[in-house]
Amino acid sequence: MSLKKDDVGDVTELLAKTKVAQVNLISFKGESLKLNSAEDAAKICEAIKNCKDMQALCLEGNTIGVEAAKAIAEALSKRPEFERALWSDMFTGRVRAEIPPAMEALSDAVISAGTRLVELDLSDNAFGPDGVKACVKLLTSPACYSLKILRFNNNGLGVGGGKLLSGALLDNHKSSTAAGTPLKLEVFISGRNRLENPGSKCLAEAFKTIGTLVEVQMPQNGIQHEGITALAESFRSNPNLKIINLNDNIFTEKGATSMAKVLPTLNNVEVINFGDCLVKSAGAVALAEACCTSLPNLKELILSFDEIKKDAALTVAKSVQNKADFKKLDLNGTIIFALFSSNMSYYDKTHGLHP
């Protein structure tokens, strides 16, 4: 069938309006470069200077000293189009005292260039609270008013670092709102950081204020039910949440019940990972009740290694059996064998529940 002239015109107009997002990335990922001096960093600096339009710079898997960082910063200071700082695992083998001045140099460059960052990834840099202090200036500057993705995973933040990070996010939101461009953070990842209750409570305040989160991942932080409850309440203010990963924290029944009260307000949630969180049977039943009556878009539910007994596990399985897009239920490490015994029911996506 041939297209009419008007049809061709419509298609041409449609194509003209269509833009394919392309990120111009300079990457030295995994090259194991040991950069101590400005001379050592010459290769990276030249790449930055010679790139026509650099949106992203990945330095993951290298080790950058203070002088090398200053040289890279000088090159970055002339790139206002820079959007994605992919700077995870770039201080391997460095003494902790080297990291703050290196981060400060890079931060100052990003700020002075007039950039508007979309993504900042500082994961797997063991810089602790002092490293966060060095990032506060950047995080509260106009360069981060546009931030969508923030990754502080496995940084050894501790309670102090969590409080500093929360304070920076709150200051950012206040300043960016006053400037007419409120922070609209969508992805926050901060696992393996020993945030515990105080750190998580502070971050919950930031989440509540921001209100635009789509993904929150905070596994392995030693968060007990008080912190879990605070996070749950903050999620209530973030109706666009799709992914919640709090794996390997300490919910207990209290935390699970608090979370179950909030989940019905989050209709966009697709993935829930509360594995290894000691939700216990009572907590699992509370979560199952929330799943049964809400969460229409749920695709994955992970409650593995949660000390859930057979009846509660079956209740969980039944709670998701009628969800149209559901794909994965993980009850590994619970008393799951009961679901597969000859006189019990079991769940799978293809066949549902069977006697």
BALOBA-1460 file (C-alpha; in Angstrom, 3 decimals):
// residues 355
<rec num="1" residu="m" x="0.000" y="0.000" z="0.000"/>
<rec num="2" residu="s" x="1.449" y="3.378" z="-1.015"/>
<rec num="3" residu="l" x="1.360" y="6.449" z="1.179"/>
<rec num="4" residu="k" x="-0.551" y="9.520" z="0.123"/>
<rec num="5" residu="k" x="1.268" y="12.825" z="-0.084"/>
<rec num="6" residu="d" x="-0.398" y="14.055" z="3.110"/>
<rec num="7" residu="d" x="0.621" y="10.858" z="4.918"/>
<rec num="8" residu="v" x="4.241" y="11.319" z="3.855"/>
<rec num="9" residu="g" x="4.148" y="14.869" z="5.146"/>
<rec num="10" residu="d" x="2.779" y="13.705" z="8.492"/>
<rec num="11" residu="v" x="5.508" y="11.071" z="8.840"/>
<rec num="12" residu="t" x="8.231" y="13.569" z="7.923"/>
<rec num="13" residu="e" x="6.935" y="16.013" z="10.508"/>
<rec num="14" residu="l" x="6.852" y="13.261" z="13.130"/>
<rec num="15" residu="l" x="10.433" y="12.238" z="12.387"/>
<rec num="16" residu="a" x="11.576" y="15.846" z="12.576"/>
<rec num="17" residu="k" x="10.128" y="16.108" z="16.073"/>
<rec num="18" residu="t" x="11.726" y="12.858" z="17.207"/>
<rec num="19" residu="k" x="15.095" y="13.144" z="18.954"/>
<rec num="20" residu="v" x="17.258" y="10.211" z="19.960"/>
<rec num="21" residu="a" x="19.040" y="10.979" z="23.213"/>
<rec num="22" residu="q" x="22.787" y="10.515" z="22.849"/>
<rec num="23" residu="v" x="25.280" y="10.947" z="25.653"/>
<rec num="24" residu="n" x="28.796" y="11.815" z="24.557"/>
<rec num="25" residu="l" x="30.836" y="9.844" z="27.052"/>
<rec num="26" residu="i" x="34.561" y="9.972" z="27.717"/>
<rec num="27" residu="s" x="35.391" y="6.798" z="29.586"/>
<rec num="28" residu="f" x="38.551" y="5.500" z="31.216"/>
<rec num="29" residu="k" x="36.622" y="2.817" z="33.055"/>
<rec num="30" residu="g" x="38.709" y="-0.036" z="34.393"/>
<rec num="31" residu="e" x="42.023" y="1.138" z="32.957"/>
<rec num="32" residu="s" x="43.722" y="0.945" z="36.385"/>
<rec num="33" residu="l" x="45.530" y="4.222" z="35.809"/>
<rec num="34" residu="k" x="47.568" y="5.486" z="38.754"/>
<rec num="35" residu="l" x="47.467" y="9.241" z="38.417"/>
<rec num="36" residu="n" x="49.610" y="11.163" z="40.865"/>
<rec num="37" residu="s" x="50.838" y="14.216" z="38.956"/>
<rec num="38" residu="a" x="49.411" y="16.572" z="36.363"/>
<rec num="39" residu="e" x="51.598" y="14.817" z="33.803"/>
<rec num="40" residu="d" x="50.043" y="11.482" z="34.706"/>
<rec num="41" residu="a" x="46.609" y="12.946" z="33.996"/>
<rec num="42" residu="a" x="47.571" y="14.420" z="30.614"/>
<rec num="43" residu="k" x="45.775" y="11.680" z="28.663"/>
<rec num="44" residu="i" x="42.490" y="12.388" z="30.426"/>
<rec num="45" residu="c" x="42.893" y="16.153" z="30.173"/>
<rec num="46" residu="e" x="43.540" y="15.964" z="26.433"/>
<rec num="47" residu="a" x="40.497" y="13.782" z="25.912"/>
<rec num="48" residu="i" x="38.339" y="16.299" z="27.777"/>
<rec num="49" residu="k" x="39.768" y="19.252" z="25.839"/>
<rec num="50" residu="n" x="39.447" y="17.574" z="22.447"/>
<rec num="51" residu="c" x="35.908" y="16.267" z="22.836"/>
<rec num="52" residu="k" x="33.528" y="18.443" z="20.853"/>
<rec num="53" residu="d" x="30.577" y="17.997" z="23.200"/>
<rec num="54" residu="m" x="31.236" y="16.084" z="26.437"/>
<rec num="55" residu="q" x="28.211" y="15.182" z="28.530"/>
<rec num="56" residu="a" x="29.725" y="12.421" z="30.670"/>
<rec num="57" residu="l" x="33.112" y="11.534" z="32.162"/>
<rec num="58" residu="c" x="33.721" y="8.073" z="33.640"/>
<rec num="59" residu="l" x="36.810" y="7.656" z="35.829"/>
<rec num="60" residu="e" x="35.760" y="4.402" z="37.494"/>
<rec num="61" residu="g" x="38.468" y="1.890" z="38.273"/>
<rec num="62" residu="n" x="41.407" y="4.282" z="38.398"/>
<rec num="63" residu="t" x="43.200" y="6.020" z="41.265"/>
<rec num="64" residu="i" x="43.501" y="9.788" z="41.233"/>
<rec num="65" residu="g" x="45.743" y="11.866" z="43.482"/>
<rec num="66" residu="v" x="45.394" y="15.535" z="44.371"/>
<rec num="67" residu="e" x="47.635" y="16.997" z="41.660"/>
<rec num="68" residu="a" x="46.095" y="14.808" z="38.979"/>
<rec num="69" residu="a" x="42.616" y="15.833" z="40.150"/>
<rec num="70" residu="k" x="43.577" y="19.503" z="39.892"/>
<rec num="71" residu="a" x="44.742" y="19.000" z="36.313"/>
<rec num="72" residu="i" x="41.536" y="17.192" z="35.356"/>
<rec num="73" residu="a" x="39.572" y="19.926" z="37.111"/>
<rec num="74" residu="e" x="41.256" y="22.583" z="34.989"/>
<rec num="75" residu="a" x="40.080" y="20.814" z="31.844"/>
<rec num="76" residu="l" x="36.574" y="20.323" z="33.259"/>
<rec num="77" residu="s" x="36.241" y="23.992" z="34.157"/>
<rec num="78" residu="k" x="35.797" y="24.783" z="30.466"/>
<rec num="79" residu="r" x="32.980" y="22.292" z="29.820"/>
<rec num="80" residu="p" x="29.615" y="23.868" z="30.713"/>
<rec num="81" residu="e" x="27.763" y="21.115" z="28.821"/>
<rec num="82" residu="f" x="29.019" y="18.458" z="31.267"/>
<rec num="83" residu="e" x="26.088" y="16.550" z="32.845"/>
<rec num="84" residu="r" x="27.185" y="13.183" z="34.245"/>
<rec num="85" residu="a" x="30.025" y="12.755" z="36.725"/>
<rec num="86" residu="l" x="30.609" y="8.992" z="36.813"/>
<rec num="87" residu="w" x="33.286" y="9.015" z="39.465"/>
<rec num="88" residu="s" x="32.879" y="5.758" z="41.344"/>
<rec num="89" residu="d" x="35.913" y="3.797" z="42.566"/>
<rec num="90" residu="m" x="38.503" y="6.411" z="41.639"/>
<rec num="91" residu="f" x="40.503" y="6.656" z="44.857"/>
<rec num="92" residu="t" x="41.695" y="3.073" z="45.340"/>
<rec num="93" residu="g" x="44.827" y="2.965" z="47.478"/>
<rec num="94" residu="r" x="44.692" y="6.647" z="48.383"/>
<rec num="95" residu="v" x="45.075" y="7.735" z="51.979"/>
<rec num="96" residu="r" x="41.898" y="9.346" z="53.257"/>
<rec num="97" residu="a" x="43.555" y="12.774" z="53.552"/>
<rec num="98" residu="e" x="44.049" y="12.918" z="49.773"/>
<rec num="99" residu="i" x="40.408" y="12.481" z="48.895"/>
<rec num="100" residu="p" x="38.806" y="15.730" z="50.186"/>
<rec num="101" residu="p" x="41.187" y="18.099" z="48.342"/>
<rec num="102" residu="a" x="40.840" y="16.041" z="45.169"/>
<rec num="103" residu="m" x="37.045" y="16.157" z="45.413"/>
<rec num="104" residu="e" x="37.092" y="19.865" z="46.202"/>
<rec num="105" residu="a" x="39.154" y="20.590" z="43.088"/>
<rec num="106" residu="l" x="36.792" y="18.632" z="40.854"/>
<rec num="107" residu="s" x="33.732" y="20.178" z="42.523"/>
<rec num="108" residu="d" x="35.024" y="23.720" z="42.107"/>
<rec num="109" residu="a" x="35.650" y="23.050" z="38.420"/>
<rec num="110" residu="v" x="32.129" y="21.788" z="37.837"/>
<rec num="111" residu="i" x="30.675" y="24.803" z="39.638"/>
<rec num="112" residu="s" x="32.861" y="27.376" z="37.873"/>
<rec num="113" residu="a" x="32.049" y="25.879" z="34.465"/>
<rec num="114" residu="g" x="28.373" y="26.629" z="35.033"/>
<rec num="115" residu="t" x="27.380" y="23.016" z="34.487"/>
<rec num="116" residu="r" x="23.993" y="21.551" z="35.356"/>
<rec num="117" residu="l" x="24.597" y="17.989" z="36.508"/>
<rec num="118" residu="v" x="22.013" y="15.288" z="35.906"/>
<rec num="119" residu="e" x="23.941" y="12.411" z="37.493"/>
<rec num="120" residu="l" x="26.580" y="12.188" z="40.215"/>
<rec num="121" residu="d" x="28.042" y="8.779" z="41.040"/>
<rec num="122" residu="l" x="30.612" y="8.608" z="43.837"/>
<rec num="123" residu="s" x="30.042" y="4.978" z="44.800"/>
<rec num="124" residu="d" x="32.808" y="2.678" z="46.043"/>
<rec num="125" residu="n" x="34.997" y="5.532" z="47.225"/>
<rec num="126" residu="a" x="35.812" y="4.860" z="50.880"/>
<rec num="127" residu="f" x="35.927" y="8.479" z="51.940"/>
<rec num="128" residu="g" x="33.603" y="8.483" z="54.965"/>
<rec num="129" residu="p" x="32.077" y="11.658" z="56.419"/>
<rec num="130" residu="d" x="35.110" y="13.763" z="55.435"/>
<rec num="131" residu="g" x="34.492" y="12.903" z="51.808"/>
<rec num="132" residu="v" x="30.877" y="14.013" z="52.101"/>
<rec num="133" residu="k" x="32.032" y="17.316" z="53.603"/>
<rec num="134" residu="a" x="34.158" y="17.847" z="50.507"/>
<rec num="135" residu="c" x="31.071" y="17.303" z="48.329"/>
<rec num="136" residu="v" x="28.705" y="19.619" z="50.205"/>
<rec num="137" residu="k" x="29.729" y="22.710" z="48.239"/>
<rec num="138" residu="l" x="28.959" y="20.939" z="44.971"/>
<rec num="139" residu="l" x="25.737" y="19.344" z="46.208"/>
<rec num="140" residu="t" x="24.345" y="22.682" z="47.385"/>
<rec num="141" residu="s" x="25.465" y="24.676" z="44.339"/>
<rec num="142" residu="p" x="23.402" y="25.544" z="41.243"/>
<rec num="143" residu="a" x="25.372" y="22.819" z="39.445"/>
<rec num="144" residu="c" x="23.246" y="20.262" z="41.318"/>
<rec num="145" residu="y" x="19.877" y="21.990" z="41.163"/>
<rec num="146" residu="s" x="19.172" y="19.806" z="38.112"/>
<rec num="147" residu="l" x="20.348" y="16.534" z="39.688"/>
<rec num="148" residu="k" x="18.222" y="13.475" z="38.855"/>
<rec num="149" residu="i" x="20.482" y="10.584" z="39.918"/>
<rec num="150" residu="l" x="22.642" y="10.480" z="43.048"/>
<rec num="151" residu="r" x="24.728" y="7.429" z="43.916"/>
<rec num="152" residu="f" x="26.628" y="7.231" z="47.193"/>
<rec num="153" residu="n" x="26.955" y="3.457" z="47.460"/>
<rec num="154" residu="n" x="29.554" y="1.778" z="49.691"/>
<rec num="155" residu="n" x="31.266" y="4.952" z="50.884"/>
<rec num="156" residu="g" x="31.535" y="4.262" z="54.608"/>
<rec num="157" residu="l" x="29.370" y="7.293" z="55.330"/>
<rec num="158" residu="g" x="28.225" y="6.226" z="58.771"/>
<rec num="159" residu="v" x="25.644" y="8.204" z="60.711"/>
<rec num="160" residu="g" x="27.653" y="11.420" z="60.392"/>
<rec num="161" residu="g" x="27.972" y="11.159" z="56.633"/>
<rec num="162" residu="g" x="24.278" y="10.387" z="56.290"/>
<rec num="163" residu="k" x="23.386" y="13.507" z="58.249"/>
<rec num="164" residu="l" x="25.724" y="15.644" z="56.137"/>
<rec num="165" residu="l" x="24.273" y="14.253" z="52.928"/>
<rec num="166" residu="s" x="20.725" y="14.856" z="54.118"/>
<rec num="167" residu="g" x="21.566" y="18.417" z="55.100"/>
<rec num="168" residu="a" x="23.099" y="19.072" z="51.693"/>
<rec num="169" residu="l" x="20.003" y="17.772" z="49.912"/>
<rec num="170" residu="l" x="17.703" y="19.892" z="52.067"/>
<rec num="171" residu="d" x="19.836" y="22.994" z="51.457"/>
<rec num="172" residu="n" x="19.842" y="22.242" z="47.742"/>
<rec num="173" residu="h" x="16.069" y="21.938" z="47.664"/>
<rec num="174" residu="k" x="15.623" y="25.187" z="49.560"/>
<rec num="175" residu="s" x="18.015" y="27.145" z="47.342"/>
<rec num="176" residu="s" x="16.850" y="25.603" z="44.082"/>
<rec num="177" residu="t" x="13.219" y="26.275" z="44.984"/>
<rec num="178" residu="a" x="14.048" y="29.900" z="45.744"/>
<rec num="179" residu="a" x="15.729" y="30.088" z="42.334"/>
<rec num="180" residu="g" x="12.571" y="28.788" z="40.658"/>
<rec num="181" residu="t" x="14.066" y="25.411" z="39.723"/>
<rec num="182" residu="p" x="13.339" y="23.061" z="42.646"/>
<rec num="183" residu="l" x="15.444" y="19.926" z="42.958"/>
<rec num="184" residu="k" x="13.638" y="16.966" z="41.362"/>
<rec num="185" residu="l" x="15.829" y="14.057" z="42.381"/>
<rec num="186" residu="e" x="14.551" y="10.741" z="41.015"/>
<rec num="187" residu="v" x="17.155" y="8.112" z="41.940"/>
<rec num="188" residu="f" x="18.884" y="7.832" z="45.320"/>
<rec num="189" residu="i" x="21.247" y="4.930" z="45.963"/>
<rec num="190" residu="s" x="23.167" y="4.611" z="49.217"/>
<rec num="191" residu="g" x="23.787" y="1.016" z="50.251"/>
<rec num="192" residu="r" x="26.453" y="-0.457" z="52.538"/>
<rec num="193" residu="n" x="26.977" y="2.806" z="54.407"/>
<rec num="194" residu="r" x="26.142" y="2.031" z="58.059"/>
<rec num="195" residu="l" x="23.545" y="4.794" z="58.116"/>
<rec num="196" residu="e" x="21.621" y="3.121" z="60.945"/>
<rec num="197" residu="n" x="18.562" y="4.808" z="62.451"/>
<rec num="198" residu="p" x="19.899" y="8.373" z="62.876"/>
<rec num="199" residu="g" x="21.289" y="8.616" z="59.351"/>
<rec num="200" residu="s" x="18.224" y="7.094" z="57.742"/>
<rec num="201" residu="k" x="15.872" y="9.338" z="59.727"/>
<rec num="202" residu="c" x="17.714" y="12.424" z="58.491"/>
<rec num="203" residu="l" x="17.601" y="11.195" z="54.911"/>
<rec num="204" residu="a" x="13.892" y="10.481" z="55.332"/>
<rec num="205" residu="e" x="13.369" y="14.171" z="56.069"/>
<rec num="206" residu="a" x="15.141" y="15.036" z="52.829"/>
<rec num="207" residu="f" x="13.059" y="12.508" z="50.875"/>
<rec num="208" residu="k" x="9.856" y="13.912" z="52.334"/>
<rec num="209" residu="t" x="10.837" y="17.414" z="51.255"/>
<rec num="210" residu="i" x="12.003" y="16.465" z="47.763"/>
<rec num="211" residu="g" x="8.929" y="14.389" z="46.871"/>
<rec num="212" residu="t" x="9.998" y="13.334" z="43.350"/>
<rec num="213" residu="l" x="11.817" y="10.055" z="43.986"/>
<rec num="214" residu="v" x="11.273" y="7.147" z="41.609"/>
<rec num="215" residu="e" x="13.929" y="4.777" z="42.937"/>
<rec num="216" residu="v" x="15.369" y="4.386" z="46.447"/>
<rec num="217" residu="q" x="17.993" y="1.756" z="47.212"/>
<rec num="218" residu="m" x="19.456" y="1.641" z="50.727"/>
<rec num="219" residu="p" x="20.480" y="-1.983" z="51.409"/>
<rec num="220" residu="q" x="22.853" y="-3.105" z="54.166"/>
<rec num="221" residu="n" x="22.694" y="-0.053" z="56.416"/>
<rec num="222" residu="g" x="21.822" y="-1.494" z="59.821"/>
<rec num="223" residu="i" x="18.500" y="0.362" z="59.837"/>
<rec num="224" residu="q" x="16.110" y="-0.847" z="62.552"/>
<rec num="225" residu="h" x="12.349" y="-0.426" z="62.739"/>
<rec num="226" residu="e" x="12.479" y="3.231" z="63.870"/>
<rec num="227" residu="g" x="14.460" y="4.198" z="60.784"/>
<rec num="228" residu="i" x="12.329" y="1.993" z="58.547"/>
<rec num="229" residu="t" x="9.199" y="3.707" z="59.858"/>
<rec num="230" residu="a" x="10.699" y="7.133" z="59.112"/>
<rec num="231" residu="l" x="11.588" y="6.044" z="55.582"/>
<rec num="232" residu="a" x="8.110" y="4.608" z="55.067"/>
<rec num="233" residu="e" x="6.522" y="7.918" z="56.027"/>
<rec num="234" residu="s" x="8.837" y="9.751" z="53.639"/>
<rec num="235" residu="f" x="7.794" y="7.424" z="50.827"/>
<rec num="236" residu="r" x="4.219" y="8.594" z="51.329"/>
<rec num="237" residu="s" x="5.366" y="11.976" z="49.991"/>
<rec num="238" residu="n" x="6.908" y="10.369" z="46.888"/>
<rec num="239" residu="p" x="3.960" y="8.964" z="44.907"/>
<rec num="240" residu="n" x="6.077" y="8.262" z="41.809"/>
<rec num="241" residu="l" x="8.184" y="5.597" z="43.522"/>
<rec num="242" residu="k" x="8.721" y="2.510" z="41.376"/>
<rec num="243" residu="i" x="11.667" y="0.742" z="43.027"/>
<rec num="244" residu="i" x="12.215" y="0.292" z="46.775"/>
<rec num="245" residu="n" x="15.236" y="-1.735" z="47.877"/>
<rec num="246" residu="l" x="15.894" y="-1.921" z="51.619"/>
<rec num="247" residu="n" x="17.471" y="-5.383" z="51.559"/>
<rec num="248" residu="d" x="19.465" y="-6.548" z="54.589"/>
<rec num="249" residu="n" x="18.188" y="-4.101" z="57.181"/>
<rec num="250" residu="i" x="16.276" y="-4.925" z="60.371"/>
<rec num="251" residu="f" x="12.558" y="-4.313" z="59.847"/>
<rec num="252" residu="t" x="11.085" y="-6.738" z="62.380"/>
<rec num="253" residu="e" x="7.297" y="-6.872" z="62.507"/>
<rec num="254" residu="k" x="7.107" y="-3.210" z="63.573"/>
<rec num="255" residu="g" x="8.971" y="-1.888" z="60.558"/>
<rec num="256" residu="a" x="7.105" y="-4.180" z="58.172"/>
<rec num="257" residu="t" x="3.769" y="-3.029" z="59.582"/>
<rec num="258" residu="s" x="4.758" y="0.624" z="59.174"/>
<rec num="259" residu="m" x="5.755" y="-0.019" z="55.584"/>
<rec num="260" residu="a" x="2.548" y="-1.948" z="54.913"/>
<rec num="261" residu="k" x="0.495" y="1.079" z="55.990"/>
<rec num="262" residu="v" x="2.225" y="3.278" z="53.408"/>
<rec num="263" residu="l" x="2.402" y="0.907" z="50.428"/>
<rec num="264" residu="p" x="-1.291" y="1.370" z="49.477"/>
<rec num="265" residu="t" x="-0.516" y="5.025" z="48.705"/>
<rec num="266" residu="l" x="2.197" y="4.059" z="46.196"/>
<rec num="267" residu="n" x="0.333" y="2.870" z="43.122"/>
<rec num="268" residu="n" x="3.362" y="3.115" z="40.832"/>
<rec num="269" residu="v" x="5.619" y="0.701" z="42.722"/>
<rec num="270" residu="e" x="6.980" y="-2.104" z="40.532"/>
<rec num="271" residu="v" x="9.814" y="-3.619" z="42.581"/>
<rec num="272" residu="i" x="9.989" y="-4.230" z="46.339"/>
<rec num="273" residu="n" x="13.085" y="-5.798" z="47.885"/>
<rec num="274" residu="f" x="12.755" y="-6.398" z="51.615"/>
<rec num="275" residu="g" x="14.848" y="-9.561" z="51.614"/>
<rec num="276" residu="d" x="16.979" y="-10.456" z="54.657"/>
<rec num="277" residu="c" x="15.107" y="-7.884" z="56.739"/>
<rec num="278" residu="l" x="13.648" y="-10.076" z="59.494"/>
<rec num="279" residu="v" x="10.093" y="-9.083" z="58.658"/>
<rec num="280" residu="k" x="8.976" y="-12.374" z="60.270"/>
<rec num="281" residu="s" x="5.626" y="-14.011" z="59.607"/>
<rec num="282" residu="a" x="3.450" y="-11.258" z="61.062"/>
<rec num="283" residu="g" x="5.275" y="-8.617" z="59.054"/>
<rec num="284" residu="a" x="4.982" y="-10.697" z="55.893"/>
<rec num="285" residu="v" x="1.234" y="-11.043" z="56.369"/>
<rec num="286" residu="a" x="0.893" y="-7.270" z="56.823"/>
<rec num="287" residu="l" x="2.848" y="-6.694" z="53.610"/>
<rec num="288" residu="a" x="0.765" y="-9.321" z="51.826"/>
<rec num="289" residu="e" x="-2.450" y="-7.560" z="52.811"/>
<rec num="290" residu="a" x="-1.076" y="-4.333" z="51.346"/>
<rec num="291" residu="c" x="-0.109" y="-6.138" z="48.134"/>
<rec num="292" residu="c" x="-3.489" y="-7.783" z="47.853"/>
<rec num="293" residu="t" x="-5.491" y="-4.559" z="48.021"/>
<rec num="294" residu="s" x="-3.120" y="-2.170" z="46.218"/>
<rec num="295" residu="l" x="0.123" y="-1.980" z="44.182"/>
<rec num="296" residu="p" x="-1.510" y="-2.724" z="40.798"/>
<rec num="297" residu="n" x="1.775" y="-2.379" z="38.901"/>
<rec num="298" residu="l" x="3.889" y="-4.649" z="41.104"/>
<rec num="299" residu="k" x="6.306" y="-6.859" z="39.140"/>
<rec num="300" residu="e" x="8.753" y="-8.154" z="41.760"/>
<rec num="301" residu="l" x="8.447" y="-8.903" z="45.470"/>
<rec num="302" residu="i" x="11.511" y="-10.131" z="47.348"/>
<rec num="303" residu="l" x="11.065" y="-11.399" z="50.912"/>
<rec num="304" residu="s" x="13.885" y="-13.943" z="50.984"/>
<rec num="305" residu="f" x="15.572" y="-14.992" z="54.249"/>
<rec num="306" residu="d" x="12.964" y="-13.188" z="56.346"/>
<rec num="307" residu="e" x="12.112" y="-15.997" z="58.790"/>
<rec num="308" residu="i" x="8.656" y="-16.432" z="57.305"/>
<rec num="309" residu="k" x="6.729" y="-19.577" z="58.216"/>
<rec num="310" residu="k" x="4.719" y="-21.645" z="55.776"/>
<rec num="311" residu="d" x="1.259" y="-20.138" z="56.304"/>
<rec num="312" residu="a" x="2.578" y="-16.594" z="55.998"/>
<rec num="313" residu="a" x="4.590" y="-17.538" z="52.899"/>
<rec num="314" residu="l" x="1.455" y="-18.927" z="51.290"/>
<rec num="315" residu="t" x="-0.432" y="-15.738" z="52.158"/>
<rec num="316" residu="v" x="2.275" y="-13.725" z="50.413"/>
<rec num="317" residu="a" x="2.069" y="-15.951" z="47.336"/>
<rec num="318" residu="k" x="-1.704" y="-15.579" z="47.149"/>
<rec num="319" residu="s" x="-1.469" y="-11.791" z="47.467"/>
<rec num="320" residu="v" x="0.298" y="-11.384" z="44.126"/>
<rec num="321" residu="q" x="-1.321" y="-14.120" z="42.040"/>
<rec num="322" residu="n" x="-3.765" y="-11.837" z="40.229"/>
<rec num="323" residu="k" x="-1.424" y="-8.979" z="39.365"/>
<rec num="324" residu="a" x="-1.275" y="-8.612" z="35.596"/>
<rec num="325" residu="d" x="2.398" y="-7.710" z="35.247"/>
<rec num="326" residu="f" x="3.818" y="-9.717" z="38.137"/>
<rec num="327" residu="k" x="6.968" y="-11.680" z="37.245"/>
<rec num="328" residu="k" x="9.015" y="-12.585" z="40.320"/>
<rec num="329" residu="l" x="8.286" y="-13.703" z="43.871"/>
<rec num="330" residu="d" x="11.384" y="-14.536" z="45.918"/>
<rec num="331" residu="l" x="10.764" y="-16.398" z="49.175"/>
<rec num="332" residu="n" x="14.117" y="-18.156" z="49.158"/>
<rec num="333" residu="g" x="15.440" y="-19.003" z="52.603"/>
<rec num="334" residu="t" x="12.003" y="-18.979" z="54.219"/>
<rec num="335" residu="i" x="10.230" y="-22.213" z="55.101"/>
<rec num="336" residu="i" x="9.473" y="-22.359" z="51.410"/>
<rec num="337" residu="f" x="9.665" y="-26.157" z="51.140"/>
<rec num="338" residu="a" x="6.132" y="-26.246" z="52.494"/>
<rec num="339" residu="l" x="4.876" y="-24.548" z="49.356"/>
<rec num="340" residu="f" x="6.148" y="-27.435" z="47.266"/>
<rec num="341" residu="s" x="5.078" y="-30.337" z="49.456"/>
<rec num="342" residu="s" x="2.394" y="-32.675" z="48.188"/>
<rec num="343" residu="n" x="-0.395" y="-31.302" z="50.326"/>
<rec num="344" residu="m" x="0.281" y="-27.575" z="49.989"/>
<rec num="345" residu="s" x="-0.251" y="-24.969" z="47.295"/>
<rec num="346" residu="y" x="2.498" y="-23.241" z="45.375"/>
<rec num="347" residu="y" x="2.860" y="-20.166" z="43.240"/>
<rec num="348" residu="d" x="4.345" y="-19.444" z="39.867"/>
<rec num="349" residu="k" x="3.478" y="-16.825" z="37.291"/>
<rec num="350" residu="t" x="2.475" y="-19.273" z="34.584"/>
<rec num="351" residu="h" x="0.129" y="-21.521" z="36.527"/>
<rec num="352" residu="g" x="-0.857" y="-19.459" z="39.550"/>
<rec num="353" residu="l" x="-1.916" y="-21.205" z="42.743"/>
<rec num="354" residu="h" x="-2.675" y="-24.914" z="42.623"/>
<rec num="355" residu="p" x="-3.828" y="-27.397" z="45.268"/>
